[in-house]
Amino acid sequence: MKVTKVQAAENRQAILDAAARLFRVHGFGGVGVAEITRAAGFTHGGFYRHFESKEALAAEVCTQSFARSVAKLETRFAARDGDPSEYFHQYLSAEHVVDASNGCPMPTLACDGAREHGLVPAALAEGIGLYLQRLAQHRPDGSVVESAGMLDDADKARAIVSLSALVGGMVLARATHEAAPALSDEIRETLERELQSFWR
């Protein structure tokens, strides 16, 4: 039976979604094409009708994951009239610690992607750059810088410090969660408190 264009697009997206979850949990090198297609409900052979290679899939996963993360960032700021407190709270939540498969791509994919070459680090760099830009456009007074070209050094520094604290904090909170849950909680709670202060 011939697959329609709509069905083909849905199948392709199912593979992307499965890969995004598995890459976040196991890393780019920790999961193969067969596992990804099986998780998406397809056979191994069907993969190459949609993607040239696992590397191409991984790069597209990065691009799509960051696009979704940036959209969430914008939604959270807009919902609170530019107040980042809810954004920090959700990012540094206990739920985010234990749900890497559906969380922000940076604590998992960026660390793993540093060992990759070619399409994947290029997609990661573009995604991280876009996220930093959008975060920098939101200022502590609630105003939004309309254009990236209008950002000043303070805007960029605030975004870099904040994102580094969030991503690094999540990496450390996850690393300590099983063996030292109290320390994991302390890392999250301290960073949330300090970031709230930093943005005042």
N, C-alpha and C positions, 0 to 999 in steps of 0.2 A: 504494500500500500504506500502510495506516495505521501511524503510528509509535506504539509503546507508550510508556507513561509512563516506563518504565525507560530505553528507548532515547532518549527526549527529554531525560531528565536527563543521560545520558551525552554526548549531542550538545552540550548546554549547557555541560557541564564541559569538553569538548574545546575549545570556543571560549574559555572562561576560561583554560585552560592555554596555548593558543596566544597569546592576548593578553598573558598575564603574561610569557611569554618575549620577545615582540616589544617590549612597552612597556619592559622592562628594557634592551634593547639600543638601541632607536631613540627612546625617549621617547613620551609620549602624543601629541604632535603629529607625530611622525615616521612614523606608521603609520596606515593607514586601515582601514575596516571590510572592504573587499574583500580586503586583504592578510591580515587576521586570519582571516576565514572560509576563505580559500584555504589558509592554513597549517593550519587545523583540518580541512580536507578537505571543506568545504561550499561552496555557492554563496552569493553576496552576498545574495540574496533571503531565504535561510533565517535570516539573522542576526536580523531583526526579529520572528521568532516567539519568540525567547528574551530579547531585550533591547530596551528602549524606545529607547535611543540609545547611541552610543559612550561618552558621559559616564557613563551608568549602568553600562555594562560596565567602564569604567576604575575606577569607585568600588568595584564588587564585586571586581575584581582586587586592589585595595588591601586590602580587608577580608580576603579569603581568604589573600592573601600574608602579611599580618601574623599571622593566626591560625596559619599553618604555621610562621612564624619563631618565634613565642612557644613553640609546641610543641617545636621543636628546641632552643630555649634551655633549657626545663625538662628535656628529656631529657639534654642535655649536663651540666647541673649535677647531676642525679640520678645519672648514671652515675659521677661522680667524687666522690660524697658532699659536694657543695657546693663542690668545688675548681674555680675558673673557668679554670684553666690551659689545659685542652683546648679550652674555648670560645674563649678568646682566640687560641689557636694556629690553630684551624680558620678562625675569622673572618678573621684576618690572613694567611692562607696565600697562596702564589703561585697556587694553583689558583683561589681565589676571585677573584683579580685578573683572570684571563683568562676566567672563566666568569660573566659578569654575568647571562646569561640564566637561570641556575638559582640564583643567589645571593640574599643578603639583599635585600629590596626597597628598603631605605632609601638606599643610596648612589646608586641610579639614580632611583627613583620620587620620593623626597622632593625632590631637586634640581629635577626636572622639574615636580613638582606645585606648587612654589612659584609657578609662572606660571599655574596653573589657577584656576578659580573654581567655587564651588558644591559639587557632590557629591564631587568628587575631593579637594580639600583637607580637607573634613570627614572623609572616610574615612581620609586620611593622618594627620590630627591624632588621631583615635581610636586608630589602630593604633600610632602612636608613643607615645601616652600609655599604652596597655596594655603595650607592650614595656618602657617605663621602669618602670612599676609592678612588673611581674614581676621585672625585674632588681633593683630596689630591695629586693624581698622576700628576696633572697639576700644574706646577710652574710658578710664575710670569715672568720668563725669557723666557717662551715659551717651555721649555723642558718638557719632559714627563718621569716620573719615571716608568720604565717598570714593576716592580714587587712591590706588596704591602709590601713585606718583606724589601724593600729598602727605605721605607718612614721613614723620621725622625720626631722628635717631632714638628718641625716648620711646616712641611707639614700638619701634622694632625691638629695642632692648627689652621692653616690658613683655612682649610676646615671646621672645626667645627664653627669657628667664622663667616665665609662667609655664610654657609648654615643656621645657626641660624638667621642671619640678614635677609636673603632672605625670609625664611619661616615665621619668626615672623613679618617681615615687611608686608608681604602679608596678614597675619591674621589681623593686625591692619588697613591696608589700606582698607580691605573689611569691617571691623567692623565700620569704620567711613565714608565709601563712601556715604551712603544715607543721613545721617544727617549732615555731615560736609565734603563735597567733596573737599574743599580747603585743609583741614587737611590731607585727604587721599592722595591727590596729593603731598603734602609737605613730607609726610612720604616716599612715593615711590621715589621721586626725590632726597631727602636727602640721602637715603640709597644707591641709585645708584651712586651718586657722591662720597660718603665715601668709598664704596666698590672699585670703580675705583682707588681711591687714595691708599687704603689698598694694592692693588695688584701691585702697581708700585715698 
